[in-house]
């Protein structure tokens, strides 16, 4: 069974409905969780600065000086 992740906070869910129904404190628009549309990987790279992280949650908890939202954004 696949896992689904929020692109803003890296939280893991077992289905998309559960993911998109909850509010995300890291969403810059102060809205709900948003689906990360990439696949699960052994590492994730920020599309703004190129930094490499072992998980989406580690990536999204860090500040990115090159991102317009100041949050790392995972490359697909």
Backbone torsions as a table, in degrees:
resi	resn	phi	psi	omega
1	UNK	NA	129.3	-177.5
2	UNK	-74.4	157.9	174.3
3	UNK	-105.1	153.2	178.6
4	UNK	-124.3	138.9	-174.4
5	UNK	-123.0	148.1	173.6
6	UNK	-80.6	132.0	-179.0
7	UNK	-74.3	-14.4	-179.2
8	UNK	-94.5	-36.3	-176.2
9	UNK	-121.5	-13.1	178.7
10	UNK	81.2	6.5	178.7
11	UNK	-62.5	142.9	-177.1
12	UNK	-102.7	137.4	178.8
13	UNK	-133.4	155.6	179.1
14	UNK	-88.4	-13.3	175.6
15	UNK	-149.8	156.7	-175.9
16	UNK	-67.5	-35.5	-179.8
17	UNK	-60.4	-44.9	178.6
18	UNK	-64.4	-41.2	-179.7
19	UNK	-61.8	-52.1	-173.6
20	UNK	-77.6	-6.3	-179.9
21	UNK	-88.7	-15.0	-177.0
22	UNK	-100.5	151.7	177.9
23	UNK	-82.4	144.4	-177.3
24	UNK	-114.6	119.0	-178.9
25	UNK	-69.8	-16.5	-179.6
26	UNK	-98.2	-2.7	176.9
27	UNK	-70.7	123.6	-176.8
28	UNK	-63.2	-19.4	178.3
29	UNK	-95.5	7.6	-179.8
30	UNK	53.4	45.9	179.6
31	UNK	-118.6	-160.1	-176.6
32	UNK	-77.4	169.7	175.1
33	UNK	-57.5	148.0	178.1
34	UNK	-122.2	139.6	-176.2
35	UNK	-69.1	128.4	169.3
36	UNK	-78.9	120.7	-172.0
37	UNK	-92.1	2.3	176.4
38	UNK	-85.2	178.5	179.4
39	UNK	-92.0	165.3	174.4
40	UNK	-67.4	137.8	-176.0
41	UNK	-135.4	166.6	176.4
42	UNK	-78.2	-21.0	174.0
43	UNK	-153.2	159.1	-177.7
44	UNK	-126.1	143.0	-178.0
45	UNK	-118.3	134.7	177.3
46	UNK	-73.3	128.8	-179.0
47	UNK	-74.9	-11.2	-179.9
48	UNK	-92.1	-38.8	-174.5
49	UNK	-123.8	-13.1	178.8
50	UNK	86.2	2.5	178.5
51	UNK	-63.6	146.0	-176.8
52	UNK	-111.0	135.1	-178.6
53	UNK	-132.5	153.0	-178.9
54	UNK	-80.8	-16.4	179.2
55	UNK	-150.9	159.8	176.5
56	UNK	-66.2	-37.4	-179.0
57	UNK	-65.9	-36.9	176.1
58	UNK	-65.9	-41.8	179.7
59	UNK	-63.7	-47.4	-173.7
60	UNK	-75.3	-12.2	178.3
61	UNK	-87.6	-8.2	-178.3
62	UNK	-99.8	154.2	179.4
63	UNK	-84.2	141.0	177.8
64	UNK	-123.4	114.2	-177.5
65	UNK	-72.0	-18.5	-177.7
66	UNK	-96.8	-4.1	-179.0
67	UNK	-90.3	140.6	177.2
68	UNK	-65.1	-24.0	178.4
69	UNK	-95.6	-3.1	-177.5
70	UNK	67.2	14.3	177.0
71	UNK	-121.1	142.8	175.7
72	UNK	-61.1	145.0	178.3
73	UNK	-124.2	119.8	-175.8
74	UNK	-68.1	134.9	173.2
75	UNK	-75.7	147.5	178.6
76	UNK	-80.8	NA	NA
